[in-house]
Amino acid sequence: MFNYPPNMNDDILTLKIRSIAANIRHRREYRNYTQEYLAAKLDISQNAYSKIELGYTKITVERLFQIADVLDYDVAEILVAKPEMVRVAR
């Protein structure tokens, strides 16, 4: 096992979380669903859903399966890291 510097581990984890969030957002946009629609299906506020797509909220496995179900998407595909899809904050 490699021991990365503590900040590097945090950076890698953050990138992975943001990649998952980007995958969710991309699939939602592909389906032409609004954040409001997804939030209603998940029985949460639009603001809470927005935080999921921004990677600000850690989601449970149960929530991940719920999102995948609404988006008609395989959970495994959501978990595939695609760093090129991550928006960089400026």
C-alpha positions as CSV (number, residue, x, y, z in Angstrom):
1,M,0.0,0.0,0.0
2,F,1.3,3.4,-0.9
3,N,1.4,6.2,1.7
4,Y,0.6,9.5,0.1
5,P,1.1,12.7,1.9
6,P,-2.1,13.5,3.9
7,N,-3.1,16.4,1.6
8,M,-2.7,14.3,-1.5
9,N,-5.1,11.6,-0.1
10,D,-7.6,14.3,0.6
11,D,-7.2,15.7,-2.9
12,I,-7.7,12.3,-4.5
13,L,-10.8,11.6,-2.4
14,T,-12.2,15.1,-3.3
15,L,-11.6,14.4,-7.0
16,K,-13.4,11.1,-6.8
17,I,-16.4,12.6,-5.0
18,R,-16.6,15.4,-7.5
19,S,-16.3,12.9,-10.3
20,I,-19.3,10.9,-9.0
21,A,-21.2,14.1,-8.6
22,A,-20.4,15.1,-12.2
23,N,-21.5,11.7,-13.4
24,I,-24.9,12.2,-11.6
25,R,-25.2,15.7,-13.1
26,H,-24.3,14.6,-16.6
27,R,-26.8,11.7,-16.5
28,R,-29.5,14.1,-15.2
29,E,-28.9,16.5,-18.0
30,Y,-28.8,13.7,-20.5
31,R,-32.3,12.7,-19.3
32,N,-33.4,16.4,-19.5
33,Y,-34.4,16.2,-15.8
34,T,-34.3,19.3,-13.7
35,Q,-32.8,19.4,-10.2
36,E,-36.2,20.1,-8.9
37,Y,-37.5,16.9,-10.5
38,L,-34.8,14.7,-9.0
39,A,-35.2,16.4,-5.6
40,A,-38.9,15.7,-5.7
41,K,-38.3,12.0,-6.6
42,L,-35.8,11.7,-3.8
43,D,-38.1,13.6,-1.4
44,I,-35.5,16.2,-0.6
45,S,-35.2,19.9,-1.3
46,Q,-33.7,21.2,-4.5
47,N,-31.0,22.9,-2.5
48,A,-30.1,19.5,-0.9
49,Y,-30.0,17.9,-4.3
50,S,-27.8,20.7,-5.7
51,K,-25.3,20.0,-2.9
52,I,-25.1,16.4,-4.0
53,E,-24.3,17.4,-7.6
54,L,-21.7,19.8,-6.3
55,G,-20.1,17.2,-4.2
56,Y,-20.7,19.1,-1.0
57,T,-22.9,16.4,0.6
58,K,-21.7,12.9,1.3
59,I,-24.4,10.5,0.1
60,T,-25.3,7.1,1.5
61,V,-25.2,3.9,-0.5
62,E,-29.0,3.9,-0.2
63,R,-29.2,7.4,-1.7
64,L,-26.8,6.5,-4.5
65,F,-29.1,3.6,-5.5
66,Q,-32.1,5.8,-5.3
67,I,-30.5,8.4,-7.7
68,A,-29.4,5.6,-10.0
69,D,-32.9,4.2,-10.1
70,V,-34.5,7.6,-10.9
71,L,-31.9,8.2,-13.6
72,D,-32.2,4.6,-15.0
73,Y,-28.5,4.3,-14.7
74,D,-26.2,1.6,-13.3
75,V,-24.6,2.4,-10.0
76,A,-21.3,1.1,-11.2
77,E,-21.3,3.6,-14.0
78,I,-21.9,6.4,-11.6
79,L,-18.9,5.3,-9.6
80,V,-16.5,5.3,-12.5
81,A,-14.2,8.3,-12.1
82,K,-14.1,10.6,-15.1
83,P,-11.9,13.5,-14.0
84,E,-12.3,15.3,-17.3
85,M,-16.0,15.8,-16.4
86,V,-15.2,17.6,-13.2
87,R,-15.8,21.3,-13.2
88,V,-12.9,23.2,-11.6
89,A,-13.9,26.0,-9.2
90,R,-12.3,29.3,-10.1
